[in-house]
Amino acid sequence: MPKSSFPAFVAEADGSERPIILSGRNGWALANLIRSGVRGCTPIDVPGPRWSAYVHNLRHDFDLDIETIHEPHGGTYPGTHARYVLRSKVRLSEAHTDKSTGGVTA
């Protein structure tokens, strides 16, 4: 089965937009980061097998600004987990937005 492609546009400092095309889980991760807005998302909120790898790819292959916030958690295995927040201004193409809800389709 072919991977889904996600055309997107990144806002640049000069007001222009830079087109990018993502596929597969990188596109899925970007759609979830856009959907989550300023609250960001965690692998706990939005389960995915390799969030850190997707974020790495988005940062390094597509030059996106994504903040990592380390949050403590308790439970049987206390420690920290990452919350990822997209700081770059990115929009998916019209084909990947749901106009009825204003949401992102992934």
C-alpha positions in Angstrom: 0.0 0.0 0.0 1.5 3.4 -0.9 2.1 5.9 1.8 -0.2 8.9 2.1 1.4 12.2 1.0 0.8 15.4 2.9 1.5 18.6 1.0 2.0 21.5 3.4 3.2 25.1 3.4 5.6 26.6 6.0 5.4 30.3 6.7 8.8 32.0 6.3 10.0 35.1 8.2 9.7 37.2 5.0 6.0 36.4 4.7 6.5 33.8 1.9 5.5 30.2 2.1 7.8 27.2 1.5 6.1 24.1 0.2 7.0 20.7 1.6 5.6 17.2 0.9 5.6 14.7 3.7 4.6 11.1 3.6 3.6 8.3 5.9 4.2 8.7 9.6 6.0 12.0 9.2 2.8 13.5 7.6 0.7 11.8 10.3 2.9 13.4 13.0 2.8 16.8 11.5 -1.0 16.6 11.1 -1.3 15.7 14.8 1.0 18.6 15.8 -1.0 21.0 13.8 -4.3 19.7 15.3 -2.9 19.9 18.9 -2.0 23.6 18.6 -0.3 25.3 21.4 -1.0 22.5 24.0 1.2 20.2 21.9 0.9 16.4 22.1 2.6 13.5 23.8 2.9 9.9 22.8 0.5 9.2 25.6 -2.2 11.5 24.1 -1.6 10.5 20.6 -0.1 7.0 20.6 2.5 6.3 17.9 5.4 3.9 17.8 8.3 6.4 17.2 7.3 9.9 18.0 10.9 11.0 18.7 12.0 9.8 15.3 9.1 11.6 13.5 10.0 14.8 15.4 13.6 14.4 14.5 12.7 14.0 10.8 10.4 17.0 10.8 13.2 19.1 12.4 16.1 18.0 10.3 14.5 17.0 6.9 11.9 19.8 6.8 13.5 22.5 9.0 10.5 22.8 11.3 10.7 24.4 14.8 9.3 21.9 17.3 9.7 22.4 21.0 10.2 19.5 23.3 8.9 20.0 26.8 9.9 17.3 29.4 7.0 16.6 31.8 7.2 14.5 34.9 4.8 11.6 35.5 4.2 9.3 38.4 2.9 5.8 38.5 4.6 2.5 38.6 7.5 3.8 36.4 7.9 7.4 37.3 10.0 9.6 35.2 9.5 12.1 32.4 7.9 12.1 29.0 8.1 14.5 26.0 5.4 16.9 24.9 6.0 18.2 21.4 4.7 21.6 20.3 4.9 22.8 16.8 6.3 26.4 16.8 6.6 26.8 13.0 3.6 28.2 11.2 2.5 25.3 9.0 -0.7 24.7 7.1 -1.7 21.6 5.2 -3.1 21.9 1.7 -6.8 22.4 1.2 -7.2 18.7 0.4 -6.1 17.8 3.9 -8.3 20.1 5.9 -11.9 19.5 7.0 -13.7 22.8 6.4 -16.7 21.6 8.4 -14.8 21.4 11.7 -11.7 23.5 10.9 -9.7 20.4 11.7 -6.9 18.5 10.0 -7.4 15.2 8.3 -4.7 12.7 8.6 
